[in-house]
Amino acid sequence: MIAGADVSVPRAFARAMAEMWVRDGIAVGEPGAFAATVTESFAAGADSAKAASALLRGSGVRARWNDVLRRDRAAALAARIRPFLAEPLLDVLAGDGSVCRALSDLGIARLAATERTGAYAESALPAATDFRPFAEDVDLSQFGASTALLSTVLHHEPDPVRLLDAVARAAVPRWIVVENCVTAEYSRPFHQFADRFFNNCLNEFGVDCVEQHRTLDEWVDLLARYGSVTIADAAFTVPGIPFPYSLLVVGL
């Protein structure tokens, strides 16, 4: 076990992961036992983390899980977000582009996206998306967006205020923020463990794992610096994710 690690966190994550596999129809033999084996291995250190990743790949769980994330998670998020957005939409740090594609499938035609070069090996962005690489000095006003989407982005930013300031300078009148929030059940250490697991074990993404997780109230306080904040949904479930998301809408 990693020095100083809280053994309760891997156990809690393993339990949540096994329950999610069953809930979302991700076929895993003996999900409780397999989840425990994978998380214990991942938590033990770098060499064991590689073994945990190999277990996910070799069992086929990685491929089945990623299919759910790319298809079902993206579709669920797009459906939840759709009522709150106005075109043109800018997906800020759009990841692999799967949410943009799902929004396109729902009829959103004017889409723009930005992401750091090399952060994701593959892109699912629709061909018509206005895509431009993200840089720290990017001028987001060039997209002429009516809505900015920040979907599970802010907790990965070493300085989320800097990113929010960039969106504010662009004067995008509406922001849709999706975040996973710290709660009594899902603690900061739990979310930090989950970040490392998703980015370094299930997959290998060029996305930072930083300590920027907040409670819902703390996210509201941060976003309220920029405009009026509405909690559209305090906690909702999406396929492939073993903890709930929250949905906030910011109006300037």
C-alpha positions as CSV (number, residue, x, y, z in Angstrom):
1,M,0.0,0.0,0.0
2,I,1.2,3.5,-0.8
3,A,2.8,5.1,2.3
4,G,0.2,7.1,4.2
5,A,-2.7,5.9,2.1
6,D,-6.1,5.4,3.8
7,V,-7.1,1.8,3.1
8,S,-10.8,2.7,3.4
9,V,-10.6,4.8,0.2
10,P,-9.7,1.9,-2.1
11,R,-12.3,-0.3,-0.4
12,A,-15.0,2.4,-0.9
13,F,-14.0,2.9,-4.5
14,A,-14.0,-0.9,-5.2
15,R,-17.5,-1.2,-3.7
16,A,-18.8,1.8,-5.8
17,M,-17.1,0.4,-8.9
18,A,-18.6,-3.0,-8.5
19,E,-22.1,-1.6,-7.9
20,M,-21.7,0.6,-11.0
21,W,-20.6,-2.4,-13.2
22,V,-23.8,-4.2,-12.2
23,R,-26.0,-1.2,-12.5
24,D,-24.8,-0.3,-16.0
25,G,-24.6,-3.8,-17.4
26,I,-20.8,-4.0,-17.7
27,A,-20.2,-7.7,-17.7
28,V,-17.7,-8.7,-15.0
29,G,-17.3,-12.1,-13.4
30,E,-17.6,-11.8,-9.6
31,P,-17.6,-8.0,-9.7
32,G,-17.1,-7.5,-6.0
33,A,-14.0,-9.7,-5.8
34,F,-12.6,-8.4,-9.1
35,A,-13.1,-4.8,-8.1
36,A,-11.3,-5.4,-4.8
37,T,-8.4,-7.1,-6.6
38,V,-7.9,-4.3,-9.1
39,T,-8.2,-1.5,-6.6
40,E,-5.9,-3.1,-4.0
41,S,-3.3,-3.7,-6.8
42,F,-3.6,-0.1,-8.1
43,A,-3.3,1.4,-4.6
44,A,-0.1,-0.6,-3.8
45,G,2.2,1.5,-5.9
46,A,3.5,2.1,-9.5
47,D,4.5,-1.5,-10.4
48,S,1.3,-2.9,-9.0
49,A,-0.8,-0.2,-10.7
50,K,0.5,-1.5,-14.0
51,A,-0.7,-5.0,-13.0
52,A,-4.1,-3.5,-12.2
53,S,-4.3,-2.0,-15.7
54,A,-3.3,-5.3,-17.2
55,L,-6.1,-7.0,-15.3
56,L,-8.6,-4.6,-16.7
57,R,-7.3,-5.0,-20.3
58,G,-6.9,-8.7,-20.2
59,S,-10.3,-9.4,-18.8
60,G,-12.0,-7.2,-21.4
61,V,-13.5,-5.0,-18.7
62,R,-11.5,-2.0,-19.9
63,A,-13.0,-2.2,-23.4
64,R,-16.6,-2.8,-22.2
65,W,-16.3,0.0,-19.6
66,N,-14.8,2.5,-22.1
67,D,-17.6,1.7,-24.6
68,V,-20.2,2.7,-21.9
69,L,-18.2,5.9,-21.1
70,R,-18.0,6.9,-24.7
71,R,-21.5,6.0,-25.7
72,D,-23.9,5.9,-22.7
73,R,-22.2,8.4,-20.4
74,A,-21.9,10.9,-23.3
75,A,-25.5,10.4,-24.3
76,A,-26.8,10.8,-20.7
77,L,-24.8,14.0,-20.2
78,A,-25.9,15.4,-23.5
79,A,-29.6,14.8,-22.7
80,R,-29.2,16.4,-19.3
81,I,-27.4,19.4,-20.6
82,R,-29.5,20.0,-23.8
83,P,-32.4,21.9,-22.1
84,F,-30.0,24.6,-20.7
85,L,-27.9,25.5,-23.7
86,A,-28.2,28.0,-26.5
87,E,-26.2,27.8,-29.7
88,P,-23.4,28.3,-30.6
89,L,-21.9,26.1,-27.9
90,L,-18.3,26.0,-26.9
91,D,-17.1,22.9,-25.2
92,V,-14.1,24.1,-23.1
93,L,-11.5,21.3,-22.8
94,A,-13.8,18.9,-24.5
95,G,-11.8,15.7,-23.7
96,D,-12.3,13.1,-26.4
97,G,-15.2,14.9,-27.9
98,S,-17.8,12.3,-27.1
99,V,-20.2,14.7,-25.4
100,C,-20.0,17.1,-28.4
101,R,-20.9,14.2,-30.7
102,A,-23.8,13.2,-28.5
103,L,-25.1,16.8,-28.5
104,S,-24.7,16.8,-32.3
105,D,-26.9,13.7,-32.4
106,L,-29.5,15.6,-30.4
107,G,-29.6,18.3,-33.1
108,I,-27.0,20.9,-31.9
109,A,-25.5,22.1,-35.1
110,R,-23.2,25.0,-34.1
111,L,-20.5,23.4,-32.0
112,A,-17.0,24.5,-31.1
113,A,-14.4,22.8,-29.0
114,T,-11.0,23.3,-27.6
115,E,-8.6,20.8,-25.9
116,R,-4.9,20.7,-25.1
117,T,-2.8,19.1,-27.8
118,G,-2.0,15.5,-27.1
119,A,-4.2,15.2,-24.1
120,Y,-6.4,12.5,-25.8
121,A,-5.1,10.0,-28.4
122,E,-8.5,9.8,-30.2
123,S,-11.2,12.3,-31.0
124,A,-14.9,11.7,-31.4
125,L,-15.7,15.3,-32.4
126,P,-18.2,15.7,-35.2
127,A,-16.5,16.7,-38.5
128,A,-18.3,20.1,-38.5
129,T,-17.0,21.1,-35.1
130,D,-15.0,24.3,-35.0
131,F,-11.9,22.9,-33.1
132,R,-8.9,24.9,-32.0
133,P,-6.1,23.7,-29.7
134,F,-6.2,25.1,-26.2
135,A,-3.4,27.3,-24.9
136,E,-3.1,29.1,-21.6
137,D,-3.4,32.4,-23.4
138,V,-6.3,31.4,-25.6
139,D,-8.9,34.0,-26.5
140,L,-12.2,32.2,-26.1
141,S,-14.1,35.1,-27.6
142,Q,-13.0,34.0,-31.1
143,F,-15.7,31.3,-31.0
144,G,-18.6,33.7,-30.5
145,A,-20.3,31.3,-28.2
146,S,-23.6,31.8,-26.5
147,T,-23.0,28.9,-24.1
148,A,-19.8,27.5,-22.6
149,L,-19.7,23.9,-21.4
150,L,-17.3,22.9,-18.7
151,S,-18.0,19.2,-18.2
152,T,-15.9,17.6,-15.4
153,V,-13.1,20.0,-16.3
154,L,-12.6,22.4,-13.3
155,H,-11.5,19.8,-10.8
156,H,-8.6,18.8,-13.2
157,E,-7.3,22.3,-13.4
158,P,-4.4,23.3,-11.2
159,D,-5.8,26.8,-11.3
160,P,-9.5,26.6,-12.1
161,V,-9.9,30.4,-11.5
162,R,-7.6,31.1,-14.4
163,L,-9.7,29.1,-16.7
164,L,-12.9,30.7,-15.4
165,D,-11.4,34.1,-15.9
166,A,-10.7,33.2,-19.5
167,V,-14.3,32.2,-20.1
168,A,-15.5,35.4,-18.3
169,R,-13.2,37.6,-20.5
170,A,-14.9,36.0,-23.6
171,A,-18.2,37.3,-22.2
172,V,-20.0,34.0,-22.9
173,P,-23.4,34.8,-21.4
174,R,-24.3,31.3,-20.1
175,W,-22.0,28.5,-18.6
176,I,-23.0,25.0,-18.0
177,V,-20.8,23.3,-15.4
178,V,-20.8,19.6,-14.6
179,E,-18.8,18.5,-11.6
180,N,-18.4,15.6,-9.2
181,C,-18.8,17.0,-5.7
182,V,-17.3,16.1,-2.3
183,T,-19.9,14.7,0.0
184,A,-20.0,12.7,3.2
185,E,-20.1,9.5,1.1
186,Y,-17.6,10.6,-1.6
187,S,-14.8,12.3,0.2
188,R,-11.9,14.4,-1.3
189,P,-9.5,11.4,-0.9
190,F,-12.1,9.2,-2.7
191,H,-12.3,11.6,-5.7
192,Q,-8.5,12.0,-5.8
193,F,-8.2,8.2,-5.9
194,A,-10.9,8.0,-8.6
195,D,-9.0,10.6,-10.7
196,R,-5.8,8.7,-10.5
197,F,-7.6,5.4,-11.3
198,F,-9.4,6.8,-14.4
199,N,-6.5,8.7,-15.8
200,N,-3.6,6.3,-15.0
201,C,-5.1,2.8,-14.7
202,L,-8.4,2.5,-16.7
203,N,-6.8,4.7,-19.4
204,E,-3.8,7.0,-19.8
205,F,-4.8,10.6,-20.3
206,G,-2.7,13.7,-20.4
207,V,-4.9,15.3,-17.8
208,D,-3.7,16.5,-14.4
209,C,-4.8,14.8,-11.2
210,V,-4.8,17.8,-8.8
211,E,-6.5,18.6,-5.5
212,Q,-9.3,20.9,-6.7
213,H,-12.3,18.8,-5.6
214,R,-15.0,20.9,-3.8
215,T,-18.4,20.4,-2.2
216,L,-21.4,21.6,-4.1
217,D,-21.6,24.7,-1.9
218,E,-17.9,25.4,-2.6
219,W,-18.5,25.2,-6.3
220,V,-21.4,27.6,-6.0
221,D,-19.3,30.0,-4.1
222,L,-16.5,29.9,-6.7
223,L,-18.9,30.3,-9.7
224,A,-20.9,33.1,-8.0
225,R,-17.9,35.4,-8.5
226,Y,-18.8,35.4,-12.1
227,G,-22.6,35.6,-12.2
228,S,-25.8,34.1,-10.9
229,V,-25.6,30.4,-10.2
230,T,-28.5,27.9,-10.4
231,I,-28.2,24.4,-9.2
232,A,-30.0,22.5,-11.9
233,D,-29.4,19.1,-10.4
234,A,-27.5,18.5,-7.1
235,A,-26.8,14.9,-7.8
236,F,-27.5,12.7,-10.9
237,T,-26.2,9.3,-12.0
238,V,-24.5,8.8,-15.4
239,P,-23.5,5.4,-16.9
240,G,-19.9,4.3,-16.3
241,I,-19.2,6.6,-13.4
242,P,-19.3,5.3,-9.8
243,F,-20.3,8.6,-8.2
244,P,-22.9,11.2,-9.0
245,Y,-22.5,14.4,-10.9
246,S,-23.9,17.9,-10.2
247,L,-25.2,20.3,-12.8
248,L,-24.9,24.1,-12.4
249,V,-25.8,26.9,-14.7
250,V,-24.1,30.3,-14.5
251,G,-25.7,33.4,-16.1
252,L,-23.7,36.5,-16.6
